[in-house]
């Protein structure tokens, strides 16, 4: 394989494998990495053309994560819990309307340590957006939110609570 050393030094993009070592000019071939790259290219071209978000399996599962959300109907109010471990409450935004709620967060965790000569560093970024519609109108002025040990808890009173309906077992004939 002929290599243009000047192109590498100038940081220009080349078709060299990621594991190319200019010191010994040896290239080790990993067929599994090559197959991963092929499938990532296929997914990005195929699904990207249809407007779907494309997530590579090689990307961190954490930054693509959708937080677990539980909603309970307590009769006169809704209780919501959303698991957001590691996200400070300052980075969470909650917007409540009479018929729905939007919860979003954006958080970048980066440690700064200039005392080391870094060869490689990684950061984590968490970003998500969740929307939910309520079956009944709620009172936005009386709602409350609290955060404890990575769990966001929301209490949202209903405007006109409907009487609780009792489930009835049906006989199958």
C-alpha positions in Angstrom: 0.0 0.0 0.0 1.5 3.3 -1.1 1.1 6.1 1.5 1.4 9.8 1.0 3.2 10.8 4.3 2.7 14.6 3.6 -1.1 14.1 3.4 -1.0 12.3 6.8 1.1 15.0 8.4 -1.2 17.8 7.2 -4.2 16.0 8.7 -6.0 15.5 5.4 -8.5 12.7 5.1 -7.3 9.5 3.6 -8.6 6.1 2.9 -6.1 4.5 5.2 -7.4 2.0 7.8 -7.8 3.4 11.3 -5.1 1.0 12.6 -2.4 2.2 10.2 0.9 2.9 11.9 3.2 5.2 9.9 6.2 4.1 12.0 6.3 0.5 10.8 3.9 0.9 7.9 2.2 -2.3 9.0 -1.5 -2.6 8.8 -3.4 -5.3 10.7 -6.7 -6.2 9.2 -9.7 -6.8 11.4 -12.6 -8.2 9.4 -15.1 -7.6 12.3 -14.3 -3.9 12.5 -14.6 -3.6 8.7 -18.1 -5.4 8.8 -19.2 -3.0 11.6 -18.2 0.0 9.4 -20.1 -1.5 6.4 -23.3 -2.0 8.5 -23.0 1.5 10.0 -22.7 3.0 6.5 -25.7 0.9 5.3 -27.8 2.0 8.3 -26.9 5.6 7.9 -27.7 5.7 4.2 -30.8 3.5 4.3 -32.6 4.8 7.4 -31.2 8.3 7.1 -33.0 8.7 3.8 -36.3 8.1 5.5 -35.7 10.7 8.2 -35.2 8.2 11.0 -32.5 8.8 13.6 -29.5 6.6 13.0 -27.7 5.2 16.0 -24.5 3.2 15.5 -24.0 0.2 17.9 -20.5 1.6 18.4 -22.0 4.8 19.9 -22.4 4.9 23.6 -25.7 3.5 24.8 -25.8 6.1 27.6 -26.0 9.2 25.4 -28.9 7.6 23.3 -30.8 6.5 26.4 -34.4 7.4 27.0 -35.0 7.8 30.7 -37.5 5.5 32.3 -40.8 7.3 33.1 -43.6 6.0 35.4 -47.0 7.8 35.6 -49.6 6.9 38.2 -53.2 8.1 38.4 -53.9 8.8 42.0 -57.5 9.9 41.5 -57.1 13.6 42.1 -53.6 14.0 40.6 -51.0 12.3 38.5 -47.7 11.3 40.0 -44.7 11.0 37.6 -41.2 9.7 38.3 -38.4 10.0 35.8 -35.0 8.3 36.3 -32.3 10.8 35.6 -29.1 9.6 37.3 -26.1 11.8 37.0 -28.0 14.8 35.6 -28.0 17.9 37.8 -31.5 19.4 38.3 -30.2 22.7 36.8 -29.9 20.9 33.4 -33.5 19.6 33.4 -36.4 21.5 31.9 -40.0 20.7 32.6 -42.8 22.5 30.7 -46.4 21.8 31.8 -49.5 22.7 30.0 -53.1 21.9 30.8 -53.1 18.8 28.6 -49.5 17.6 28.6 -45.9 17.8 29.8 -42.5 18.0 28.1 -39.3 17.0 29.9 -35.9 17.6 28.4 -32.3 17.7 29.5 -28.9 18.4 28.1 -25.8 17.7 30.1 -22.1 17.4 29.1 -19.8 15.9 31.7 -16.2 16.8 31.1 -13.4 16.6 33.6 -10.7 19.2 33.3 -7.2 18.2 34.3 -4.4 20.2 32.6 -1.7 18.5 34.7 -1.6 15.5 32.3 -0.3 15.1 28.8 -3.5 13.5 27.3 -3.2 11.1 24.5 -6.9 10.2 24.6 -9.9 11.7 26.5 -13.6 11.0 26.4 -16.6 13.0 27.5 -20.1 12.0 28.1 -23.1 13.9 26.8 -26.7 13.2 27.7 -29.6 14.7 25.8 -33.2 13.7 25.6 -36.7 15.0 25.1 -40.0 13.3 26.3 -43.6 14.4 25.7 -46.7 13.0 27.3 -50.4 13.9 27.0 -52.7 13.6 29.9 -56.1 12.0 29.5 -57.6 14.7 31.8 -56.9 18.5 32.1 -54.5 19.4 34.9 -53.8 22.4 37.0 -50.5 23.8 36.1 -50.3 26.4 38.9 -50.5 23.7 41.7 -48.0 21.2 40.2 -44.8 20.5 42.1 -41.4 18.9 41.2 -38.6 17.5 43.4 -35.4 15.7 42.7 -33.9 13.1 45.0 -31.0 10.7 44.2 -31.4 11.0 40.4 -35.2 10.6 40.4 -37.4 13.5 39.3 -40.8 13.3 41.0 -43.7 15.4 39.8 -47.1 15.8 41.4 -49.7 17.2 39.0 -53.2 17.9 40.3 -56.2 17.3 37.9 -58.5 20.2 37.0 -61.8 18.2 37.3 -61.0 14.7 38.5 -63.4 12.0 37.1 -64.8 9.6 39.5 -62.7 6.4 39.8 -64.1 3.6 37.7 -64.1 0.2 39.1 -62.9 -2.6 36.8 -65.5 -5.2 36.1 -64.6 -8.8 35.1 -66.5 -10.0 32.1 -67.5 -13.6 31.6 -66.4 -15.0 28.3 -69.2 -17.2 26.7 
